[in-house]
Amino acid sequence: MRNKLPRPAVLAAATVSIVALASGLGGSAFADAAQGKKHPESPACVVFKDLPEFVTSMDYHDQAPAGPSVGDFGFYTDEVKDASGAKVADVVGTGRILYQRETDGHLIIHYNDVVTFANGSKVSAIGTADVNALIGGAGVSQALIGTKGRYKGWYGTREWTRVSQKEALVTMTLCKDPAKA
């Protein structure tokens, strides 16, 4: 059975919440978003701060039993935009609910994303998250590694928080290897 799943980063934001997400444009809440600014404390780092990310497509597979459960998975594409609505990056990813934690019954999901910036640079993001906590507003942090272009070999984090079933707020920080800076 196919359903639509949310993500930010959507499976990320939504897979996260496991609800369908749709695309949209950033609003005034993101007026202070910075795009690829040098990190003030480390010139060897670049920060994409508080940018809206919207799901543009989602293909969610609800495995038995019906509803969010171990084995459910989805594929998604997202767009990251700046405050003016210009595209900063595209995200293509997958999410799969891996297990249900025995201690509290929460579902744990694994995300694997490829972020392609407008300049063609690519980074890979990978991580796990507590679906129940995400729905409750907790943020997610994924490891980033540059794989192509300007950010090849750089590393950092991709952090996002679900804003709604249709969007997430994302900050990506990438740093050069100090040995190569």
Summary of the structure (lengths in Angstrom):
residues: 181
radius of gyration: 15.9
end to end distance: 49.4
largest distance: 50.6
contacts: 666
relative contact order: 0.23
helix: 9%
strand: 55%
